[in-house]
Amino acid sequence: GEAVHMPSRLDNATQGLVVVSTSRRMHRPLQLLFERREIQKTYRLATAVHVAWESLENSMSIAMDPRHPILRCATGEGGTWQARTSFQVRSRCSSPQLTILDAIPLTGRTHQIRVHAAHLNIPIIGDNFYGGAPDPDLHLASIDLKFRHPLSGQALHFSAPLTLLPAWART
């Protein structure tokens, strides 16, 4: 019966962990953690592309896509928003062609992981906006959160239980 406040959110089609507060007292301090980039988030994604590298950081700036008011695009130097995402390969499969990766957004821009993955030519399966292989579900899940409690300073670490993750993300 408590009111839930959302200090941050996930893209509509993204699955997984999200931070919520159940009191006004906690809402603003949690929101500030996100604004100050003091919450480390890890996402898991699947692409229908063979990824030859093991890890990579994409630092392309992001801007509004002139084709649609919701979409974003990678712009390189001089983009509207600086953005950095670290990618790490978790597993590969050749039949069907599939690579599972973890992505850590080092900044917090709208559609950042999706835009950076598409820019690297590894669009996320089910991402109809950014060229992913067709699927009814976006293969992007928030799997891990780390931060310090904004009042007590206690280190907190939350991981999504494997049993609650979609089958493709359980690697």
DSSP file with accessible surface (Angstrom, degrees, kcal/mol):
  #  RESIDUE AA STRUCTURE BP1 BP2  ACC     N-H-->O    O-->H-N    N-H-->O    O-->H-N    TCO  KAPPA ALPHA  PHI   PSI    X-CA   Y-CA   Z-CA
    1    1 A G              0   0  135      0, 0.0     2,-0.2     0, 0.0     0, 0.0   0.000 360.0 360.0 360.0   2.8    0.0    0.0    0.0
    2    2 A E        -     0   0  142      1,-0.1     2,-0.2    21,-0.0    21,-0.1  -0.522 360.0-111.3 -79.8 149.5    3.0    2.3   -0.1
    3    3 A A        -     0   0   62     19,-0.3     2,-0.5    -2,-0.2    -1,-0.1  -0.560  31.5-141.6 -74.0 141.1    3.5    4.9   -2.8
    4    4 A V        -     0   0   86     -2,-0.2     2,-0.4    18,-0.0    18,-0.2  -0.915  12.3-162.4-109.9 132.3    6.4    4.1   -5.0
    5    5 A H  B     -A   21   0A  42     16,-3.2    16,-2.4    -2,-0.5     3,-0.1  -0.915  11.0-143.4-113.5 141.2    8.8    6.8   -6.3
    6    6 A M        +     0   0   95     -2,-0.4    14,-0.2    14,-0.2     3,-0.1  -0.840  18.9 177.1-108.4  97.8   11.0    6.3   -9.3
    7    7 A P  S    S+     0   0    9      0, 0.0     2,-0.3     0, 0.0    -1,-0.1   0.715  80.6   1.1 -71.3 -17.5   14.4    8.0   -8.9
    8    8 A S  S    S-     0   0   33     11,-0.6     2,-0.3    -3,-0.1    23,-0.0  -0.923  74.7-151.5-153.1 174.6   15.4    6.5  -12.2
    9    9 A R        -     0   0  148     -2,-0.3     2,-0.3     9,-0.1     3,-0.0  -0.943  12.8-121.9-147.9 169.1   13.8    4.3  -14.8
   10   10 A L        -     0   0   33     -2,-0.3     6,-0.0     4,-0.1     8,-0.0  -0.812  46.2 -88.4-106.4 154.6   14.5    1.7  -17.5
   11   11 A D    >   -     0   0   28     -2,-0.3     3,-1.9     1,-0.1    -1,-0.1  -0.320  50.5-104.9 -54.1 147.7   13.6    2.0  -21.2
   12   12 A N  T 3  S+     0   0  171      1,-0.3    -1,-0.1    -3,-0.0    -2,-0.1   0.829 118.8  41.8 -49.6 -41.4   10.1    0.6  -21.5
   13   13 A A  T 3  S+     0   0   56      2,-0.1   125,-0.3   124,-0.0    -1,-0.3   0.529  91.9 105.3 -90.0  -3.7   11.2   -2.7  -23.2
   14   14 A T    <   -     0   0   15     -3,-1.9   127,-0.2   125,-0.1     2,-0.2  -0.576  57.3-151.8 -81.3 138.7   14.2   -3.3  -20.9
   15   15 A Q  E     +b  141   0B  70    125,-2.1   127,-3.1    -2,-0.3     2,-0.2  -0.563  43.0  44.2 -99.8 167.4   13.8   -6.0  -18.2
   16   16 A G  E    S+b  142   0B  44    125,-0.3   127,-0.2    -2,-0.2     2,-0.1  -0.669  82.0   9.1 113.3-158.4   15.5   -6.3  -14.8
   17   17 A L        +     0   0   40    125,-2.2     2,-0.3    -2,-0.2   127,-0.1  -0.356  50.3 173.9 -71.4 141.9   16.4   -4.4  -11.7
   18   18 A V        -     0   0   61     -2,-0.1     2,-0.4   127,-0.0    -9,-0.1  -0.990  29.4-122.1-144.8 144.3   15.3   -0.9  -11.0
   19   19 A V        +     0   0   15     -2,-0.3   -11,-0.6    11,-0.0     2,-0.3  -0.761  34.6 173.9 -88.5 131.7   15.7    1.2   -7.9
   20   20 A V        -     0   0   64     -2,-0.4     2,-0.4   -14,-0.2   -14,-0.2  -0.943  19.5-146.7-131.4 156.0   12.5    2.5   -6.3
   21   21 A S  B     -A    5   0A   5    -16,-2.4   -16,-3.2    -2,-0.3     3,-0.0  -0.935   5.2-160.7-119.7 148.6   11.9    4.5   -3.1
   22   22 A T  S    S+     0   0   75     -2,-0.4     2,-0.3   -18,-0.2   -19,-0.3   0.239  74.6  51.5-110.8  11.1    8.8    4.1   -0.9
   23   23 A S  S >> S-     0   0   44      1,-0.1     4,-1.4   -21,-0.1     3,-0.6  -0.995  75.2-128.5-144.4 151.9    9.2    7.4    0.9
   24   24 A R  H 3> S+     0   0  210     -2,-0.3     4,-0.9     1,-0.2    -1,-0.1   0.851 108.8  65.0 -63.5 -31.9    9.6   11.0    0.0
   25   25 A R  H 34 S+     0   0  186      1,-0.2    -1,-0.2     2,-0.1    -4,-0.0   0.848 110.2  35.4 -60.3 -36.0   12.6   11.1    2.4
   26   26 A M  H <> S+     0   0   27     -3,-0.6     4,-2.2     2,-0.1     5,-0.3   0.686 100.5  78.4 -92.8 -19.6   14.5    8.6    0.3
   27   27 A H  H  X S+     0   0   43     -4,-1.4     4,-2.6     1,-0.2     5,-0.2   0.951  96.0  41.8 -59.2 -55.4   13.4    9.7   -3.2
   28   28 A R  H  X S+     0   0  118     -4,-0.9     4,-2.6     1,-0.2    -1,-0.2   0.929 113.9  51.1 -62.8 -45.5   15.6   12.8   -3.6
   29   29 A P  H  > S+     0   0   31      0, 0.0     4,-1.5     0, 0.0    -1,-0.2   0.916 113.5  46.1 -59.8 -38.4   18.8   11.2   -2.1
   30   30 A L  H  X S+     0   0   11     -4,-2.2     4,-1.5     2,-0.2    -2,-0.2   0.918 110.7  52.8 -67.2 -41.0   18.4    8.2   -4.4
   31   31 A Q  H  X S+     0   0   55     -4,-2.6     4,-2.4    -5,-0.3    -1,-0.2   0.910 106.2  53.9 -60.9 -38.8   17.8   10.5   -7.4
   32   32 A L  H  X S+     0   0   36     -4,-2.6     4,-2.5     1,-0.2    -1,-0.2   0.861 101.5  59.0 -65.1 -34.9   21.0   12.4   -6.6
   33   33 A L  H  <>S+     0   0   11     -4,-1.5     5,-3.1     2,-0.2     6,-0.5   0.916 109.2  44.5 -59.2 -42.0   23.0    9.1   -6.7
   34   34 A F  H ><5S+     0   0   23     -4,-1.5     3,-1.5     3,-0.2    -2,-0.2   0.937 112.7  50.6 -66.6 -46.2   21.8    8.6  -10.3
   35   35 A E  H 3<5S+     0   0  100     -4,-2.4    -2,-0.2     1,-0.3    -1,-0.2   0.867 113.0  46.1 -61.3 -35.4   22.5   12.2  -11.2
   36   36 A R  T 3<5S-     0   0  147     -4,-2.5    -1,-0.3    -5,-0.2    -2,-0.2   0.367 112.6-119.6 -88.0   2.8   26.0   12.1   -9.8
   37   37 A R  T < 5S+     0   0  109     -3,-1.5    -3,-0.2    -4,-0.2    -2,-0.1   0.867  70.2 137.4  60.2  40.0   26.7    8.7  -11.5
   38   38 A E      < +     0   0  100     -5,-3.1     2,-0.5    -6,-0.2   110,-0.4   0.265  47.2  81.5 -99.3  10.5   27.3    7.0   -8.1
   39   39 A I  S    S-     0   0   14     -6,-0.5     2,-0.6    -5,-0.2   108,-0.2  -0.978  70.8-148.4-115.9 121.6   25.3    3.9   -9.0
   40   40 A Q  E     -C  146   0B  89    106,-2.9   106,-2.1    -2,-0.5     2,-0.4  -0.811  19.6-170.6 -91.0 122.6   27.1    1.3  -11.0
   41   41 A K  E     -C  145   0B  34     -2,-0.6     2,-0.4    64,-0.4   104,-0.2  -0.920  10.0-163.8-115.6 139.0   24.7   -0.5  -13.3
   42   42 A T  E     -C  144   0B  15    102,-2.4   101,-2.5    -2,-0.4   102,-1.6  -0.989   8.0-170.8-121.8 133.1   25.4   -3.6  -15.4
   43   43 A Y  E     -CD 142 103B  23     60,-2.8    60,-2.9    -2,-0.4     2,-0.4  -0.881  13.0-143.6-116.7 153.0   23.2   -4.7  -18.2
   44   44 A R  E     +CD 141 102B  13     97,-2.9    97,-2.6    -2,-0.3     2,-0.3  -0.938  24.1 176.0-113.7 140.6   23.2   -8.0  -20.2
   45   45 A L  E     -CD 140 101B   0     56,-2.7    56,-2.5    -2,-0.4     2,-0.4  -0.948  20.3-143.6-140.7 160.2   22.4   -7.9  -23.9
   46   46 A A  E     - D   0 100B   0     93,-1.6    79,-2.8    -2,-0.3     2,-0.3  -0.983  14.4-174.0-125.4 138.4   22.2  -10.3  -26.8
   47   47 A T  E     -ED 124  99B   0     52,-2.3    52,-2.4    -2,-0.4    77,-0.2  -0.965  29.6-135.0-128.5 148.7   23.2   -9.6  -30.4
   48   48 A A  S    S+     0   0   41     75,-0.5     2,-0.4    -2,-0.3    50,-0.1  -0.078  80.4  94.6 -90.5  34.5   22.8  -11.8  -33.5
   49   49 A V  S    S-     0   0   51     50,-0.2     2,-0.5    74,-0.1    -2,-0.2  -0.954  81.3-116.3-126.9 142.0   26.3  -10.9  -34.5
   50   50 A H        -     0   0  103     -2,-0.4     2,-0.6    42,-0.1    49,-0.1  -0.696  29.3-152.9 -76.1 123.7   29.7  -12.6  -33.9
   51   51 A V        -     0   0    3     -2,-0.5    47,-0.0     1,-0.1    71,-0.0  -0.896  10.3-170.0-101.3 117.4   31.8  -10.2  -31.8
   52   52 A A        +     0   0   80     -2,-0.6    -1,-0.1     2,-0.0     2,-0.1   0.770  63.4  71.7 -80.6 -28.6   35.5  -10.8  -32.4
   53   53 A W        -     0   0   69      1,-0.1     3,-0.1    35,-0.0    -2,-0.1  -0.439  69.2-143.8 -86.4 164.0   36.8   -8.7  -29.5
   54   54 A E  S    S+     0   0  103      1,-0.4    35,-2.9    -2,-0.1     2,-0.3   0.818  79.9   1.5 -94.4 -40.4   36.6   -9.5  -25.8
   55   55 A S  E     +F   88   0B  67     33,-0.2    -1,-0.4     2,-0.0     2,-0.3  -0.990  64.2 169.3-149.3 153.4   36.0   -6.0  -24.3
   56   56 A L  E     -F   87   0B  65     31,-2.2    31,-3.5    -2,-0.3     2,-0.5  -0.977  23.2-140.2-161.4 146.9   35.6   -2.5  -25.7
   57   57 A E  E     -F   86   0B  87     -2,-0.3     2,-0.5    29,-0.2    29,-0.2  -0.973  13.1-155.1-116.0 129.8   34.6    0.9  -24.6
   58   58 A N  E     +F   85   0B   8     27,-2.9    27,-2.3    -2,-0.5    58,-0.1  -0.920  16.1 173.7-102.8 124.4   32.5    3.2  -26.8
   59   59 A S        +     0   0   64     -2,-0.5    24,-0.3    25,-0.2     2,-0.2   0.026  26.3 141.0-117.4  24.3   32.9    6.9  -26.2
   60   60 A M        -     0   0   49     22,-0.1    17,-0.1    25,-0.1    -2,-0.1  -0.484  53.3-119.0 -70.2 135.1   30.8    8.3  -29.0
   61   61 A S        -     0   0    3     15,-0.4    14,-2.9    -2,-0.2    15,-0.8  -0.310  26.5-135.6 -66.6 158.4   28.8   11.3  -28.1
   62   62 A I  E     +IJ  74  81C   0     19,-3.0    19,-2.7    12,-0.2     2,-0.3  -0.936  25.0 172.7-122.2 142.0   25.0   11.0  -28.5
   63   63 A A  E     -I   73   0C  11     10,-2.4    10,-2.3    -2,-0.4     2,-0.1  -0.889  43.7 -77.1-137.3 168.6   22.5   13.5  -30.0
   64   64 A M  E     -I   72   0C  83     -2,-0.3     8,-0.3     8,-0.2     6,-0.1  -0.453  48.8-120.8 -63.5 140.0   18.9   13.6  -30.9
   65   65 A D    >   -     0   0    9      6,-2.3     3,-1.5     3,-0.4     6,-0.2  -0.758  12.8-144.8 -84.7 123.1   18.2   11.7  -34.1
   66   66 A P  T 3  S+     0   0  125      0, 0.0    -1,-0.1     0, 0.0    -2,-0.0   0.702  94.4  66.1 -64.6 -13.9   16.7   14.2  -36.6
   67   67 A R  T 3  S+     0   0  190      1,-0.2    -3,-0.0     2,-0.0    -2,-0.0   0.723 115.8  10.5 -79.1 -21.3   14.4   11.4  -38.0
   68   68 A H    <   -     0   0   79     -3,-1.5    -3,-0.4     3,-0.2    -1,-0.2  -0.960  65.8-130.0-160.3 137.4   12.4   10.9  -34.8
   69   69 A P  S    S+     0   0   98      0, 0.0    -1,-0.1     0, 0.0    -2,-0.0   0.714 108.0  44.9 -67.5 -18.9   12.0   12.9  -31.5
   70   70 A I  S    S+     0   0   92     -6,-0.1     2,-0.0     2,-0.0     0, 0.0   0.798  97.6  86.3 -92.0 -30.3   12.5    9.8  -29.3
   71   71 A L        -     0   0   18     -3,-0.2    -6,-2.3    -6,-0.2     2,-0.3  -0.274  58.7-157.5 -77.0 157.4   15.5    8.3  -31.1
   72   72 A R  E     -I   64   0C  34     -8,-0.3     2,-0.3    39,-0.1    -8,-0.2  -0.818   3.4-158.4-123.5 166.8   19.1    9.1  -30.5
   73   73 A C  E     -I   63   0C  36    -10,-2.3   -10,-2.4    -2,-0.3     2,-0.4  -0.987  25.6-108.3-146.1 153.4   22.2    8.7  -32.7
   74   74 A A  E     +I   62   0C  29     -2,-0.3   -12,-0.2   -12,-0.2   -13,-0.1  -0.681  36.3 173.4 -79.3 133.7   26.0    8.4  -32.2
   75   75 A T        -     0   0   55    -14,-2.9   -13,-0.2    -2,-0.4     2,-0.2   0.513  23.1-145.5-122.9  -9.4   27.6   11.6  -33.4
   76   76 A G    >   +     0   0   15    -15,-0.8     3,-1.2     2,-0.1   -15,-0.4  -0.484  67.4  17.0  75.9-145.9   31.3   11.5  -32.5
   77   77 A E  T 3  S+     0   0  194      1,-0.2   -17,-0.0    -2,-0.2     5,-0.0  -0.268 128.9  18.9 -62.6 140.2   33.0   14.7  -31.6
   78   78 A G  T 3  S+     0   0   76      1,-0.2    -1,-0.2     2,-0.0    -2,-0.1   0.653  83.5 154.8  78.4  15.3   30.8   17.6  -30.7
   79   79 A G    <   -     0   0   14     -3,-1.2    -1,-0.2     1,-0.1   -16,-0.2  -0.233  56.8-108.3 -69.3 166.6   27.6   15.6  -29.9
   80   80 A T  S    S+     0   0   91      1,-0.2     2,-0.4   -19,-0.1   -17,-0.2   0.904 102.4  29.3 -63.0 -42.9   25.0   17.0  -27.6
   81   81 A W  B    S-J   62   0C  79    -19,-2.7   -19,-3.0     2,-0.0    -1,-0.2  -0.977  77.1-131.5-126.8 127.4   25.8   14.5  -24.8
   82   82 A Q        -     0   0  120     -2,-0.4     2,-0.3   -21,-0.2   -21,-0.1  -0.512  35.8-179.1 -67.5 141.0   29.1   12.9  -23.9
   83   83 A A        -     0   0    1    -24,-0.3     2,-0.4    -2,-0.2    -2,-0.0  -0.998  17.5-174.2-148.8 143.4   28.6    9.2  -23.4
   84   84 A R        +     0   0  110     -2,-0.3    22,-3.0   -25,-0.1    23,-0.9  -0.992   4.4 177.8-140.9 131.3   30.7    6.1  -22.5
   85   85 A T  E     -FG  58 105B   0    -27,-2.3   -27,-2.9    -2,-0.4     2,-0.5  -0.999  16.8-148.8-133.8 131.7   29.7    2.5  -22.4
   86   86 A S  E     -FG  57 104B  36     18,-2.7    18,-2.8    -2,-0.4     2,-0.4  -0.856  15.3-163.4 -99.2 130.9   32.0   -0.5  -21.5
   87   87 A F  E     -FG  56 103B   0    -31,-3.5   -31,-2.2    -2,-0.5     2,-0.4  -0.938   8.3-176.9-116.5 140.0   31.2   -3.8  -23.2
   88   88 A Q  E     -FG  55 102B  90     14,-2.6    14,-3.0    -2,-0.4   -33,-0.2  -0.993  26.4-125.4-136.6 125.8   32.5   -7.3  -22.2
   89   89 A V  E     + G   0 101B  11    -35,-2.9    12,-0.3    -2,-0.4     3,-0.1  -0.509  25.9 177.8 -70.4 133.1   31.7  -10.5  -24.1
   90   90 A R  E     -     0   0B 116     10,-3.4     2,-0.3     1,-0.4    11,-0.2   0.772  63.1 -16.8 -99.8 -44.1   30.2  -13.2  -21.8
   91   91 A S  E     - G   0 100B  40      9,-1.7     9,-2.7    80,-0.1    -1,-0.4  -0.987  53.0-147.3-160.4 160.8   29.6  -16.0  -24.3
   92   92 A R  E     - G   0  99B  88     -2,-0.3     2,-0.3     7,-0.2     7,-0.2  -0.975   7.7-172.2-133.4 147.8   29.4  -16.8  -28.0
   93   93 A C  E   > - G   0  98B  57      5,-2.8     5,-2.4    -2,-0.3    -2,-0.0  -0.998  11.4-162.2-138.3 138.1   27.4  -19.3  -30.0
   94   94 A S  E   5S+ G   0  97B 104     -2,-0.3     3,-0.4     1,-0.3    -1,-0.1   0.673  73.6  72.0 -95.5 -17.8   27.8  -20.1  -33.7
   95   95 A S  T   5S+     0   0  103      1,-0.6    -1,-0.3     3,-0.1     2,-0.1  -0.832 117.1  13.5-142.5 100.6   24.4  -21.8  -34.3
   96   96 A P  T   5S-     0   0  102      0, 0.0    -1,-0.6     0, 0.0     2,-0.3   0.638 111.0-111.1 -75.5 162.3   22.4  -19.7  -34.2
   97   97 A Q  E   5 + G   0  94B  76     -3,-0.4     2,-0.3    -2,-0.1    -3,-0.2  -0.410  59.0 150.8 -61.4 119.5   24.8  -16.8  -34.4
   98   98 A L  E   < - G   0  93B  45     -5,-2.4    -5,-2.8    -2,-0.3     2,-0.4  -0.966  29.2-171.3-157.5 134.2   24.6  -15.2  -30.9
   99   99 A T  E     -DG  47  92B   0    -52,-2.4   -52,-2.3    -2,-0.3     2,-0.5  -1.000  11.9-155.0-128.1 131.4   26.9  -13.2  -28.6
  100  100 A I  E     +DG  46  91B   4     -9,-2.7   -10,-3.4    -2,-0.4    -9,-1.7  -0.911  21.4 177.5-103.5 131.6   25.9  -12.3  -25.0
  101  101 A L  E     -DG  45  89B   0    -56,-2.5   -56,-2.7    -2,-0.5     2,-0.4  -0.934  27.6-134.2-131.2 155.1   27.6   -9.3  -23.6
  102  102 A D  E     -DG  44  88B  23    -14,-3.0   -14,-2.6    -2,-0.3     2,-0.4  -0.888  23.8-162.2-102.2 141.6   27.6   -7.2  -20.4
  103  103 A A  E     -DG  43  87B   0    -60,-2.9   -60,-2.8    -2,-0.4   -16,-0.2  -0.991   8.8-166.5-126.9 131.6   27.4   -3.5  -20.8
  104  104 A I  E     - G   0  86B  43    -18,-2.8   -18,-2.7    -2,-0.4     2,-0.5  -0.960  15.3-145.9-117.1 111.3   28.2   -0.9  -18.1
  105  105 A P  E     - G   0  85B  18      0, 0.0   -64,-0.4     0, 0.0   -20,-0.2  -0.674  11.4-171.2 -76.1 122.4   27.1    2.6  -18.9
  106  106 A L  S    S+     0   0   61    -22,-3.0     2,-0.3    -2,-0.5   -21,-0.2   0.517  78.7  30.9 -91.6  -8.4   29.7    5.0  -17.5
  107  107 A T  S    S-     0   0   23    -23,-0.9     2,-0.3     2,-0.1   -24,-0.1  -0.811  86.4-122.3-131.9 176.6   27.3    7.9  -18.2
  108  108 A G        +     0   0   35     -2,-0.3     2,-0.3   -73,-0.1   -25,-0.1  -0.560  44.1 152.5-129.3  71.8   23.5    7.9  -18.2
  109  109 A R    >   -     0   0   74     -2,-0.3     3,-2.1     1,-0.1     4,-0.3  -0.720  54.3 -90.0-100.3 150.5   22.1    9.0  -21.6
  110  110 A T  T 3  S-     0   0   51     -2,-0.3    -1,-0.1     1,-0.3     5,-0.1  -0.331 110.8  -4.1 -57.3 130.2   18.7    8.0  -23.0
  111  111 A H  T 3> S+     0   0   16      1,-0.1     4,-3.1     3,-0.1     5,-0.3   0.639  90.4 148.7  60.4  19.1   19.1    4.8  -25.1
  112  112 A Q  H <>  +     0   0    7     -3,-2.1     4,-2.8     1,-0.2     5,-0.3   0.894  67.9  42.2 -53.9 -52.6   22.9    4.9  -24.5
  113  113 A I  H  > S+     0   0   12     -4,-0.3     4,-2.7     1,-0.2     5,-0.2   0.929 116.6  49.5 -62.9 -41.6   23.6    1.2  -24.6
  114  114 A R  H  > S+     0   0   17      2,-0.2     4,-2.2     1,-0.2    -2,-0.2   0.919 113.9  44.9 -63.9 -43.4   21.3    0.7  -27.5
  115  115 A V  H  X S+     0   0    4     -4,-3.1     4,-2.6     2,-0.2   -41,-0.2   0.936 115.2  47.2 -67.2 -45.3   22.9    3.5  -29.5
  116  116 A H  H  X S+     0   0    0     -4,-2.8     4,-1.7    -5,-0.3    -2,-0.2   0.901 111.9  50.3 -65.9 -39.6   26.4    2.5  -28.7
  117  117 A A  H  <>S+     0   0    0     -4,-2.7     5,-2.7    -5,-0.3    -1,-0.2   0.945 112.4  47.0 -62.5 -45.9   25.7   -1.2  -29.5
  118  118 A A  H ><5S+     0   0   24     -4,-2.2     3,-1.8    -5,-0.2    -2,-0.2   0.915 109.3  54.4 -61.9 -41.1   24.2   -0.2  -32.9
  119  119 A H  H 3<5S+     0   0   83     -4,-2.6    -1,-0.2     1,-0.3    -2,-0.2   0.844 106.8  51.4 -61.9 -33.2   27.2    2.1  -33.6
  120  120 A L  T 3<5S-     0   0   38     -4,-1.7    -1,-0.3    -3,-0.2    -2,-0.2   0.356 120.4-112.3 -83.3   5.6   29.5   -0.9  -33.0
  121  121 A N  T < 5S+     0   0  128     -3,-1.8    -3,-0.2    -5,-0.1    -2,-0.1   0.827  92.0 108.7  63.6  34.4   27.5   -2.9  -35.5
  122  122 A I      < -     0   0    4     -5,-2.7    -4,-0.2    -6,-0.2    -3,-0.1  -0.441  52.0-174.8-129.6  57.2   26.2   -5.2  -32.7
  123  123 A P        -     0   0   26      0, 0.0   -75,-0.5     0, 0.0    10,-0.4  -0.202  32.0-102.8 -59.3 147.0   22.6   -4.1  -32.5
  124  124 A I  B >   -E   47   0B   0    -10,-0.2     3,-2.3   -77,-0.2   -77,-0.2  -0.502  38.3-103.2 -74.6 134.3   20.5   -5.7  -29.7
  125  125 A I  T 3  S+     0   0   16    -79,-2.8    14,-2.8     1,-0.3   -79,-0.2  -0.304 108.4  18.9 -55.4 134.1   18.2   -8.5  -30.7
  126  126 A G  T 3  S+     0   0    8      7,-3.3     2,-1.4    12,-0.2    -1,-0.3   0.444  85.1 133.7  83.0   1.3   14.6   -7.2  -30.7
  127  127 A D    < > +     0   0    1     -3,-2.3     5,-2.7     6,-0.2     3,-0.4  -0.658  26.6 175.6 -87.7  90.7   15.7   -3.5  -30.9
  128  128 A N  T   5S+     0   0  129     -2,-1.4     3,-0.3     1,-0.2    -1,-0.2   0.734  75.5  55.3 -67.2 -24.6   13.4   -2.3  -33.7
  129  129 A F  T   5S+     0   0  103      1,-0.2    -1,-0.2    -3,-0.1    -2,-0.1   0.822 115.5  33.8 -76.7 -33.7   14.6    1.3  -33.3
  130  130 A Y  T   5S-     0   0   24     -3,-0.4    -1,-0.2    -6,-0.1    -2,-0.2   0.020 119.3 -89.1-122.0  29.3   18.3    0.6  -33.8
  131  131 A G  T   5 +     0   0   60     -3,-0.3    -3,-0.2    -4,-0.3    -2,-0.1   0.682  66.2 160.1  83.4  20.0   18.5   -2.2  -36.3
  132  132 A G      < -     0   0   12     -5,-2.7    -7,-0.2     1,-0.1    -1,-0.2  -0.322  52.3 -86.4 -72.2 157.0   18.4   -5.3  -34.1
  133  133 A A        -     0   0   36    -10,-0.4    -7,-3.3     1,-0.1    -6,-0.2  -0.338  61.6 -88.9 -58.7 141.8   17.5   -8.8  -35.4
  134  134 A P        +     0   0  122      0, 0.0    -1,-0.1     0, 0.0    -9,-0.1  -0.284  67.1 139.6 -60.3 133.7   13.6   -9.2  -35.3
  135  135 A D        -     0   0   56     -3,-0.1    -7,-0.1    -9,-0.1    -3,-0.0  -0.888  57.5-122.0-166.1 147.0   12.3  -10.6  -32.0
  136  136 A P  S    S+     0   0  123      0, 0.0     2,-0.4     0, 0.0    -1,-0.0   0.741  97.5  56.5 -68.6 -18.5    9.2   -9.7  -30.0
  137  137 A D  S    S-     0   0   96     -3,-0.0     2,-0.5   -10,-0.0   -10,-0.1  -0.927  84.2-123.9-118.2 138.6   11.4   -9.0  -26.9
  138  138 A L        -     0   0    9     -2,-0.4     2,-1.8  -125,-0.3   -12,-0.2  -0.639  23.8-138.5 -73.0 124.3   14.3   -6.6  -26.5
  139  139 A H        +     0   0   21    -14,-2.8   -93,-1.6    -2,-0.5     2,-0.4  -0.460  66.3 110.1 -88.1  66.2   17.2   -8.7  -25.4
  140  140 A L  E     + C   0  45B   5     -2,-1.8  -125,-2.1  -127,-0.3     2,-0.4  -0.982  40.3 174.7-142.5 123.9   18.5   -6.1  -22.8
  141  141 A A  E     -bC  15  44B   0    -97,-2.6   -97,-2.9    -2,-0.4     2,-0.7  -0.998  33.0-129.8-137.4 136.6   18.2   -6.6  -19.0
  142  142 A S  E     +bC  16  43B   1   -127,-3.1  -125,-2.2    -2,-0.4   -99,-0.3  -0.752  37.9 165.3 -79.5 116.1   19.4   -4.7  -16.0
  143  143 A I  E     +     0   0B  15   -101,-2.5    17,-2.4    -2,-0.7     2,-0.3   0.620  50.9  30.1-113.9 -15.2   21.2   -7.4  -14.0
  144  144 A D  E     -HC 159  42B  21   -102,-1.6  -102,-2.4    15,-0.2     2,-0.4  -0.991  50.7-175.5-154.2 136.8   23.3   -5.7  -11.3
  145  145 A L  E     -HC 158  41B   7     13,-2.8    13,-3.0    -2,-0.3     2,-0.4  -1.000   4.5-179.1-134.8 134.8   23.3   -2.5   -9.2
  146  146 A K  E     +HC 157  40B  83   -106,-2.1  -106,-2.9    -2,-0.4     2,-0.3  -1.000  21.6 128.0-133.5 132.5   26.0   -1.3   -6.8
  147  147 A F  E     -H  156   0B  20      9,-2.0     9,-3.1    -2,-0.4     2,-0.4  -0.972  53.1 -97.8-166.9 169.4   25.8    1.9   -4.7
  148  148 A R  E     -H  155   0B 154   -110,-0.4     7,-0.2    -2,-0.3     6,-0.1  -0.836  47.6-102.8 -97.3 136.7   26.2    3.3   -1.2
  149  149 A H     >  -     0   0   54      5,-3.0     4,-1.9    -2,-0.4    -1,-0.0  -0.349  31.6-132.0 -55.8 129.7   23.0    3.8    0.8
  150  150 A P  T  4 S+     0   0   38      0, 0.0    -1,-0.2     0, 0.0    -2,-0.0   0.731  98.7  30.1 -66.0 -19.6   22.5    7.6    0.6
  151  151 A L  T  4 S+     0   0   82      3,-0.1    -2,-0.1  -125,-0.0  -125,-0.0   0.840 130.3  30.2-103.4 -46.0   21.9    8.0    4.4
  152  152 A S  T  4 S-     0   0   78      2,-0.1     3,-0.1     1,-0.0    -3,-0.0   0.708  90.6-133.4 -88.8 -22.3   23.9    5.3    6.1
  153  153 A G     <  +     0   0   33     -4,-1.9     2,-0.1     1,-0.3     3,-0.0   0.452  50.2 154.7  81.5  -0.3   26.8    5.0    3.6
  154  154 A Q        -     0   0  122     -6,-0.1    -5,-3.0     1,-0.1     2,-0.3  -0.375  49.8-114.4 -63.9 135.1   26.4    1.2    3.6
  155  155 A A  E     -H  148   0B  65     -7,-0.2     2,-0.4    -3,-0.1    -7,-0.2  -0.559  36.8-166.1 -70.8 128.0   27.7   -0.5    0.5
  156  156 A L  E     -H  147   0B  33     -9,-3.1    -9,-2.0    -2,-0.3     2,-0.4  -0.946  12.1-177.6-120.0 141.6   24.8   -2.2   -1.3
  157  157 A H  E     -H  146   0B 105     -2,-0.4     2,-0.4   -11,-0.2   -11,-0.2  -0.966   2.3-176.2-141.5 120.4   24.9   -4.7   -4.1
  158  158 A F  E     -H  145   0B  98    -13,-3.0   -13,-2.8    -2,-0.4     2,-0.4  -0.975   0.5-177.0-120.4 129.6   21.9   -6.2   -5.9
  159  159 A S  E     -H  144   0B  70     -2,-0.4   -15,-0.2   -15,-0.2   -16,-0.1  -0.985  31.5-115.3-124.1 137.3   22.0   -8.9   -8.5
  160  160 A A        -     0   0   17    -17,-2.4     5,-0.1    -2,-0.4     2,-0.1  -0.512  38.6-111.9 -67.1 130.4   19.0  -10.2  -10.4
  161  161 A P    >>  -     0   0   67      0, 0.0     3,-1.9     0, 0.0     4,-0.7  -0.401  20.8-125.2 -62.2 138.6   18.5  -13.9   -9.5
  162  162 A L  G >4 S+     0   0  100      1,-0.3     3,-1.1     2,-0.2     7,-0.1   0.859 109.3  62.6 -53.6 -36.3   19.2  -16.1  -12.6
  163  163 A T  G 34 S+     0   0  118      1,-0.3    -1,-0.3     7,-0.0     4,-0.1   0.724 104.5  47.8 -65.8 -19.6   15.7  -17.7  -12.2
  164  164 A L  G <4 S+     0   0  133     -3,-1.9    -1,-0.3     2,-0.1    -2,-0.2   0.531  94.5  91.5 -96.9  -8.0   14.1  -14.3  -12.9
  165  165 A L  S << S-     0   0    8     -3,-1.1     5,-0.1    -4,-0.7   -22,-0.0  -0.545  90.4 -96.6 -81.5 152.8   16.2  -13.4  -15.9
  166  166 A P    >   -     0   0   23      0, 0.0     3,-1.8     0, 0.0     4,-0.4  -0.328  41.1-106.5 -62.3 153.9   15.1  -14.3  -19.4
  167  167 A A  G >  S+     0   0   76      1,-0.3     3,-1.4     2,-0.2    -2,-0.1   0.850 118.3  57.8 -53.4 -41.3   16.6  -17.6  -20.7
  168  168 A W  G 3  S+     0   0   42      1,-0.2    -1,-0.3     2,-0.1     3,-0.2   0.774 105.5  51.9 -63.4 -23.8   19.0  -15.9  -23.1
  169  169 A A  G <  S+     0   0    0     -3,-1.8     2,-0.3     1,-0.2    -1,-0.2   0.409  79.7  96.2 -95.2   2.3   20.5  -13.9  -20.2
  170  170 A R    <         0   0  120     -3,-1.4    -1,-0.2    -4,-0.4    -2,-0.1   0.018 360.0 360.0 -86.2  31.5   21.3  -16.8  -17.9
  171  171 A T              0   0   70     -2,-0.3   -80,-0.1    -3,-0.2    -3,-0.0  -0.631 360.0 360.0 -96.8 360.0   25.0  -17.2  -18.9
